[in-house]
Amino acid sequence: MKKDNIPLFFATLQAANPTPETELEYATPFELLAAVLLSAQATDVGVNKATRKLFPVANTPQAILRLGVEGLEDYIKTIGLYRSKAKHLIETCRILVEKHGGEVPRTRAELEALPGVGRKTANVVLNVAFGEATIAVDTHIFRVSNRTGLAPGKTPLEVELKLEKRVPFEFRLHAHHWLILHGRYICVARTPKCWECAVAPFCDYKPKTPRPKSA
């Protein structure tokens, strides 16, 4: 993607969705952290179904600790890898209580020190809960960045660092959400919906997929 097209690319996404938000349901930084931790290799829809039952019962580190691993598993067993996620979330809650007064820390280093929390999860929490201009590269953002030529790279970290250089500052805060939603609904993995893509004129992907006859 040509450098001159990048502001136009994001301005178009912004015009269509001025204030994008995560599709994970949460009310506090801890609920967001828990939801993102549970969302690895799972859909937001699936996580929301589980947390709608979990959070009314336990939505603080202290409350989840009281559930214990087996109690927590009962609420999240519909989510993939639920056993390991339950262990990670319980241990994360223990650290939050013992080291952070039950609060979610606001630095990347402290977040990444929590079990089951990698760079992507830390970036989501920093961006969504605390308003920092971080970009969490998931499978959708990785695909969109490479396919469009916006920020090609062989690893999520390479793509993230390139996005930090290429995304204009005025779009940085919401870039994460615009890219993830674009990848989830338009620039999909198998057959990108180029025929209904508003940013197709700025994209390097060739050939553009035509509208299916049944569409």
C-alpha positions as CSV (number, residue, x, y, z in Angstrom):
1,M,0.0,0.0,0.0
2,K,1.4,3.4,-1.0
3,K,2.2,5.6,1.9
4,D,-0.1,8.4,0.5
5,N,-3.0,5.9,0.6
6,I,-2.8,5.0,4.2
7,P,-4.5,8.2,5.6
8,L,-7.3,7.7,3.0
9,F,-7.6,4.0,4.0
10,F,-8.1,4.9,7.7
11,A,-10.2,8.0,7.0
12,T,-12.6,5.7,5.0
13,L,-12.9,3.2,7.9
14,Q,-13.3,6.0,10.3
15,A,-16.2,7.6,8.3
16,A,-18.0,4.3,8.3
17,N,-17.5,3.6,12.0
18,P,-16.3,6.7,14.0
19,T,-16.1,5.1,17.4
20,P,-15.4,1.3,17.0
21,E,-15.6,-0.9,20.1
22,T,-14.6,-4.4,21.0
23,E,-17.3,-7.0,20.5
24,L,-16.4,-8.6,23.9
25,E,-18.8,-7.7,26.6
26,Y,-17.3,-6.1,29.7
27,A,-17.9,-3.4,32.3
28,T,-14.6,-3.1,34.1
29,P,-10.9,-3.5,33.2
30,F,-10.8,-6.8,35.0
31,E,-13.9,-8.1,33.1
32,L,-12.1,-7.1,29.9
33,L,-8.9,-8.8,31.0
34,A,-10.7,-12.0,31.9
35,A,-12.7,-12.0,28.6
36,V,-9.6,-11.4,26.5
37,L,-7.8,-14.2,28.3
38,L,-10.7,-16.5,27.6
39,S,-10.9,-15.5,24.0
40,A,-7.7,-17.1,22.7
41,Q,-8.6,-19.5,19.9
42,A,-12.3,-18.8,20.6
43,T,-14.9,-16.5,19.2
44,D,-16.1,-13.3,20.9
45,V,-19.6,-14.7,20.6
46,G,-18.7,-17.9,22.5
47,V,-16.8,-15.9,25.2
48,N,-19.7,-13.6,25.7
49,K,-22.1,-16.5,26.2
50,A,-19.9,-17.8,29.0
51,T,-19.2,-14.5,30.7
52,R,-22.9,-13.5,30.7
53,K,-23.3,-16.4,33.2
54,L,-19.9,-15.9,35.0
55,F,-19.7,-12.2,35.6
56,P,-23.0,-11.8,37.4
57,V,-21.7,-14.4,39.9
58,A,-18.0,-13.5,39.9
59,N,-16.5,-10.4,38.2
60,T,-13.6,-9.6,40.5
61,P,-10.3,-11.4,41.1
62,Q,-11.4,-12.1,44.7
63,A,-14.8,-13.6,43.6
64,I,-13.2,-15.8,40.9
65,L,-10.7,-17.1,43.4
66,R,-13.5,-18.1,45.7
67,L,-15.0,-20.2,42.8
68,G,-11.8,-22.2,42.5
69,V,-10.6,-23.9,39.3
70,E,-13.4,-26.5,39.2
71,G,-16.1,-23.9,40.0
72,L,-14.7,-21.6,37.2
73,E,-14.6,-24.5,34.8
74,D,-18.3,-25.0,35.1
75,Y,-18.9,-21.5,33.8
76,I,-16.4,-21.6,30.9
77,K,-16.5,-25.2,29.8
78,T,-18.2,-24.2,26.5
79,I,-15.0,-22.3,25.5
80,G,-12.1,-24.1,23.9
81,L,-9.1,-25.0,26.1
82,Y,-11.3,-24.2,29.1
83,R,-9.2,-26.2,31.6
84,S,-6.0,-24.4,30.9
85,K,-7.7,-21.1,30.7
86,A,-9.3,-21.7,34.1
87,K,-6.0,-22.4,35.6
88,H,-4.4,-19.3,34.0
89,L,-7.3,-17.1,35.1
90,I,-7.2,-18.4,38.7
91,E,-3.5,-17.8,38.9
92,T,-3.9,-14.4,37.3
93,C,-6.5,-13.5,39.9
94,R,-4.2,-14.6,42.7
95,I,-1.4,-12.4,41.4
96,L,-3.7,-9.4,41.0
97,V,-4.9,-9.8,44.6
98,E,-1.4,-10.4,46.1
99,K,0.6,-7.9,44.0
100,H,-1.8,-5.3,42.7
101,G,-4.5,-4.9,45.3
102,G,-7.1,-6.6,43.1
103,E,-6.6,-4.0,40.3
104,V,-5.5,-4.6,36.7
105,P,-2.0,-3.1,36.2
106,R,-1.5,-0.4,33.6
107,T,1.9,-1.4,32.2
108,R,2.7,-3.9,29.5
109,A,5.4,-5.5,31.5
110,E,3.1,-6.1,34.5
111,L,0.3,-7.4,32.3
112,E,2.6,-9.8,30.4
113,A,3.8,-11.2,33.7
114,L,0.3,-12.5,34.3
115,P,-0.3,-16.2,33.4
116,G,-1.9,-16.7,30.0
117,V,-1.4,-13.0,29.1
118,G,0.8,-12.4,26.1
119,R,1.6,-9.3,24.1
120,K,-1.6,-9.4,22.2
121,T,-3.8,-9.6,25.3
122,A,-1.8,-6.9,27.0
123,N,-2.2,-4.6,24.0
124,V,-6.0,-5.2,24.0
125,V,-6.3,-4.2,27.7
126,L,-4.0,-1.2,27.3
127,N,-6.0,0.0,24.3
128,V,-9.6,-0.8,25.3
129,A,-9.5,-0.3,29.1
130,F,-6.9,2.4,29.4
131,G,-7.1,4.3,26.1
132,E,-3.5,3.7,24.9
133,A,-2.7,3.7,21.2
134,T,-1.6,0.1,21.1
135,I,-2.4,-2.4,18.3
136,A,-3.0,-6.0,19.1
137,V,-2.2,-8.2,16.1
138,D,-4.6,-11.1,16.0
139,T,-5.2,-13.4,13.0
140,H,-7.6,-10.8,11.4
141,I,-5.2,-7.9,11.7
142,F,-2.3,-10.1,10.5
143,R,-4.2,-11.1,7.4
144,V,-5.5,-7.6,6.6
145,S,-2.1,-6.0,7.1
146,N,-0.4,-8.5,4.8
147,R,-3.1,-8.8,2.2
148,T,-3.7,-5.0,1.7
149,G,0.0,-4.2,1.9
150,L,-0.6,-1.9,4.8
151,A,2.0,-3.5,7.0
152,P,3.3,-6.8,5.6
153,G,5.3,-9.1,8.0
154,K,6.0,-12.7,8.7
155,T,5.2,-12.6,12.5
156,P,2.6,-10.7,14.5
157,L,5.3,-8.7,16.2
158,E,6.8,-7.7,12.9
159,V,3.4,-6.6,11.7
160,E,2.7,-4.7,15.0
161,L,6.0,-2.8,14.8
162,K,5.4,-1.9,11.2
163,L,1.8,-0.7,11.9
164,E,3.2,1.6,14.7
165,K,5.3,3.2,12.0
166,R,2.8,3.3,9.2
167,V,-0.5,4.2,10.9
168,P,-0.9,8.0,11.2
169,F,-1.1,9.1,14.8
170,E,-4.6,10.5,14.5
171,F,-5.9,7.0,13.7
172,R,-3.7,5.0,16.1
173,L,-6.1,4.8,19.0
174,H,-8.9,3.1,17.0
175,A,-6.8,1.3,14.3
176,H,-6.9,-1.9,16.2
177,H,-10.7,-2.1,16.1
178,W,-11.0,-0.9,12.5
179,L,-8.6,-3.5,11.2
180,I,-10.1,-6.4,13.3
181,L,-13.6,-5.6,12.3
182,H,-12.6,-5.2,8.6
183,G,-10.9,-8.6,8.7
184,R,-13.8,-10.2,10.6
185,Y,-16.6,-9.1,8.2
186,I,-15.1,-7.9,4.9
187,C,-11.5,-8.9,4.3
188,V,-12.3,-12.5,5.4
189,A,-9.9,-15.4,5.1
190,R,-11.2,-17.5,2.3
191,T,-12.9,-15.1,-0.1
192,P,-12.5,-11.4,0.8
193,K,-15.6,-9.4,0.0
194,C,-13.9,-6.9,-2.3
195,W,-17.1,-6.1,-4.1
196,E,-18.4,-4.4,-0.9
197,C,-15.1,-3.1,0.5
198,A,-15.0,0.7,0.9
199,V,-11.2,0.7,1.1
200,A,-10.6,-1.5,-2.0
201,P,-9.2,1.5,-4.0
202,F,-6.3,1.8,-1.6
203,C,-5.5,-1.9,-1.3
204,D,-2.7,-3.8,-3.0
205,Y,-4.6,-7.1,-3.1
206,K,-4.9,-8.5,-6.7
207,P,-7.1,-9.8,-8.1
208,K,-10.1,-8.2,-6.4
209,T,-12.7,-10.9,-5.8
210,P,-15.9,-10.2,-7.9
211,R,-19.4,-10.2,-6.5
212,P,-20.8,-13.8,-6.5
213,K,-23.9,-14.4,-8.7
214,S,-25.9,-15.4,-5.6
215,A,-24.9,-12.3,-3.6
